[in-house]
Amino acid sequence: MSCVRESFPKEARLTRRSEFLLLGRRGRKFFTPHFIIIRRDNDQLGKRLGVTVSSKVGNAVVRNRVKRMLREFFRRGQENFRSDQDTVVIARKGAGDLSYAAVTAELRKVIGPKPKTR
């Protein structure tokens, strides 16, 4: 049985405030009922994801759950993301009430087909 790496490495994350701000100014925005998705080509840095969940979504437990679901969607559906594109997902009010299946269905409308399941 082969071991498939299913990690979310540091190189696949947007971490600096300046990167988030640049995407906010120059990226293409897509809106869903519970998320705002901003995408922009990068300079061959690979596909990277940034997640923003404010306290309007819920307490720390809820916010961390939403972030985990968004990272899992990105990790499982990497083939739906171009290799030279940054993506920021901003959670809106009500995102904390969604299941993983609902998050996947909502983001799939904007980002692409259903990610692979285990």
C-alpha positions in Angstrom: 0.0 0.0 0.0 1.5 3.4 -1.0 1.5 6.3 1.3 -0.2 9.4 -0.1 0.9 12.7 1.3 -2.2 14.6 2.5 -0.5 17.5 4.2 -1.0 21.2 3.9 2.6 22.5 3.8 3.7 26.0 4.7 4.6 26.7 1.1 0.9 26.3 0.2 -0.2 29.0 2.6 -0.5 32.8 2.3 0.8 34.1 5.6 1.8 37.8 5.2 -0.6 40.6 5.6 0.8 42.3 2.5 -0.1 39.2 0.4 -3.7 39.3 1.6 -3.9 43.1 0.9 -2.5 42.7 -2.6 -5.0 40.0 -3.4 -7.8 42.1 -2.0 -6.8 45.0 -4.3 -5.9 43.2 -7.5 -7.6 39.8 -7.3 -10.8 38.7 -9.0 -13.6 38.3 -6.5 -16.4 35.7 -6.4 -19.3 35.8 -4.0 -21.3 33.0 -2.4 -23.8 33.2 0.4 -21.2 32.3 3.0 -17.8 33.1 1.4 -15.9 35.6 -0.6 -13.3 34.0 -2.8 -10.5 36.1 -4.3 -8.1 34.7 -6.9 -5.0 36.1 -8.6 -2.1 34.8 -10.6 1.2 34.7 -8.8 4.8 34.7 -10.0 5.1 30.9 -10.3 5.1 30.5 -6.5 2.7 27.5 -6.7 -0.9 27.3 -5.6 -1.4 29.0 -2.2 -4.4 29.5 0.0 -5.2 32.1 2.6 -8.2 31.9 4.9 -9.8 34.7 6.9 -12.5 34.1 9.5 -13.5 37.0 11.6 -15.2 36.9 15.0 -18.5 37.7 13.3 -18.6 34.0 12.2 -18.5 32.7 15.8 -16.2 32.0 18.8 -12.7 30.6 18.4 -13.9 27.0 18.3 -16.3 27.8 15.4 -13.7 29.9 13.5 -11.1 27.1 13.8 -13.6 24.6 12.5 -14.4 26.7 9.5 -10.7 27.2 8.7 -10.1 23.4 9.0 -12.9 22.7 6.5 -11.6 25.3 4.0 -8.1 23.9 4.2 -9.4 20.4 3.7 -11.4 21.5 0.7 -8.2 23.0 -0.8 -6.1 20.0 0.1 -8.5 17.4 -1.3 -9.3 19.4 -4.5 -5.9 20.7 -5.4 -6.3 19.6 -9.0 -9.1 22.2 -9.3 -6.6 25.0 -8.5 -4.2 26.3 -11.1 -0.5 25.8 -10.1 0.3 29.5 -10.4 -2.6 31.1 -8.5 -3.2 32.5 -5.0 -6.6 32.1 -3.5 -8.1 33.8 -0.4 -11.3 32.6 1.1 -13.1 35.0 3.5 -15.8 33.4 5.6 -19.0 35.4 6.1 -21.6 35.3 8.8 -23.3 32.0 8.9 -20.4 30.0 7.6 -19.9 28.4 11.0 -23.3 26.6 10.7 -22.3 24.8 7.6 -21.3 21.1 7.3 -18.3 20.1 5.3 -20.6 18.8 2.5 -22.4 22.2 2.4 -19.0 24.1 2.3 -17.9 21.8 -0.5 -21.1 22.3 -2.5 -20.9 26.1 -2.1 -17.3 26.5 -3.0 -17.5 24.0 -5.9 -19.9 26.4 -7.7 -17.1 28.9 -7.9 -13.9 26.9 -7.8 -14.6 23.7 -9.8 -15.7 20.1 -9.6 -16.1 18.0 -6.4 -12.8 17.2 -4.7 -11.8 13.6 -4.3 -12.9 11.7 -1.2 -10.8 9.2 0.6 
